[in-house]
Amino acid sequence: MLQVGATAFDKYEWGLVQPGGPTVQLIQVFDRHSELADELR
């Protein structure tokens, strides 16, 4: 869905790279409405 490489989230967590705008927006939506993530499973 996010079309990122296998290690992208590791790099985000380690602070090596910053996620792009659309990725940040999607993360914010899931942060506010975590129940939406269940629909993607």
Residue frames as qw, qx, qy, qz and C-alpha x, y, z in Angstrom:
[[0.000, 0.884, 0.467, 0.000, 0.00, 0.00, 0.00],
 [0.221, -0.902, 0.085, 0.361, 2.74, 2.48, 0.88],
 [0.786, 0.572, -0.029, 0.232, 5.09, 1.21, -1.82],
 [0.155, -0.862, 0.468, -0.114, 8.21, 1.48, 0.31],
 [0.536, 0.405, -0.735, 0.092, 11.21, -0.81, 0.52],
 [0.775, -0.291, -0.559, 0.047, 11.48, -3.64, 3.01],
 [0.562, -0.217, -0.419, 0.680, 13.69, -1.63, 5.39],
 [0.017, 0.590, 0.162, 0.790, 11.92, 1.72, 5.04],
 [0.573, -0.730, -0.208, -0.307, 10.12, 1.53, 8.37],
 [0.801, -0.323, -0.160, 0.478, 13.33, 0.53, 10.14],
 [0.431, 0.256, 0.038, 0.865, 14.99, 3.61, 8.68],
 [0.268, -0.701, -0.214, -0.626, 12.08, 5.78, 9.85],
 [0.754, -0.622, -0.213, -0.008, 12.30, 4.34, 13.36],
 [0.758, -0.189, -0.056, 0.622, 16.07, 4.79, 13.48],
 [0.042, -0.901, -0.077, 0.424, 15.75, 8.40, 12.32],
 [0.512, -0.173, 0.527, 0.656, 17.85, 7.82, 9.21],
 [0.027, 0.247, 0.551, 0.797, 15.17, 9.13, 6.82],
 [0.326, 0.255, 0.401, -0.817, 11.94, 11.07, 7.09],
 [0.378, 0.423, 0.815, 0.116, 8.77, 9.64, 5.52],
 [0.065, 0.202, 0.411, 0.886, 7.21, 11.58, 2.67],
 [0.335, -0.058, 0.129, -0.932, 4.04, 13.66, 2.95],
 [0.731, -0.103, -0.397, -0.545, 1.49, 11.03, 1.91],
 [0.635, -0.047, -0.734, 0.237, 3.05, 8.45, 4.23],
 [0.089, 0.025, -0.527, 0.845, 2.96, 10.88, 7.15],
 [0.504, -0.087, -0.046, -0.858, -0.68, 11.69, 6.44],
 [0.761, -0.096, -0.579, -0.277, -1.64, 8.02, 6.33],
 [0.477, -0.030, -0.713, 0.513, 0.18, 7.34, 9.60],
 [0.141, -0.058, 0.333, -0.931, -1.65, 10.28, 11.18],
 [0.670, -0.122, -0.296, -0.670, -5.01, 8.94, 10.01],
 [0.749, -0.106, -0.653, 0.029, -4.24, 5.52, 11.50],
 [0.262, 0.066, -0.600, 0.753, -3.02, 7.17, 14.70],
 [0.354, -0.047, 0.198, -0.913, -6.37, 8.95, 15.08],
 [0.824, 0.097, 0.016, -0.558, -8.53, 6.09, 13.75],
 [0.157, -0.417, 0.894, 0.045, -6.74, 2.83, 14.48],
 [0.673, 0.232, 0.638, -0.294, -9.90, 0.86, 13.74],
 [0.613, 0.684, -0.155, -0.363, -9.37, 1.63, 10.05],
 [0.051, 0.559, -0.819, -0.119, -6.24, -0.52, 9.99],
 [0.536, 0.026, 0.813, -0.225, -8.42, -3.55, 10.73],
 [0.691, 0.590, 0.212, -0.360, -10.21, -3.03, 7.44],
 [0.386, 0.729, -0.523, -0.213, -6.94, -3.42, 5.52],
 [0.297, -0.372, 0.876, -0.078, -6.13, -6.83, 6.98]]
